[in-house]
C-alpha cells in the first residue's frame, strides 16, 4: 500500500514550452501532496504544498506563476512548468501520505526534466 | 524547527550491520524522527519513524536515546542494494494536519562487497 506514481518519468523539451507532471496516489486518497525539486548532488527542496480543492502554498522563492499546481481530485496533483528554461532542468518529486493526518509521506519515483 | 546533523558518508561491509547516527539536539516533545533513503535517481523511500521508543520493522531498527537528542538507524545485514543517501528528518508540523519534511544533506552509505 501507499504507492505514489508520477508521469512522465522523464521529459525533454525546448526552451519556452510548458511541461505538465502528474502525481497520483494509487491506493489512497490525499488531501495534500507536496512537490519537491532536486538539483544534481543536492538535497530535496520543497517547492509547494498542493491542497485538494484550494490554492497551493508555495515556499519562499518559488514563483507561483511559473510552477502551476492543480490538485483537482483526492488522487491527482499536477505541476506545470510554464515557459521552461534550461535552469528549470531538475528532478521533480512529489509526495503524499495516507490517513487523515498524513503522518508518513510516501514519494513518487520522480520526473527528470531536461530543457534544451 | 529542529535540525539534524548526520555524517557526510559512511562505509559498511556487505552482510554487516550498518549503524547510521543522527543528532537532533533541539527536537521538541511532539516531533517525530523519520528516516528515508534515496537510491541514485529515484524518489526517497520511507524506512521507519519513531517518537521516543525504539522501533523495528522489516527494513531497519531505530534507536532513540532517552533524552531524544540523537538516534541511530540500524540496517542489520547490509546488502549492496542498501547503498544510498540516508536522510534523518525531524518532522515539522505546519498548520493543521499538513506536515512537511525538510531534507538535509543526509549520509551517503556505501556498502562494499
Interface residues (C-beta under 8 A of the other chain):
Chain A: X2 X4 X6 X32 X34 X36 X43 X44 X45 X46 X49 X51 X91 X93 X95 X97 X100 X101 X102 X103 X104 X105 X106 X107 X108 X109 X110 X112
Chain B: X32 X34 X36 X38 X41 X42 X43 X44 X45 X46 X49 X87 X91 X97 X98 X99 X100 X101 X102 X103 X104 X105 X106
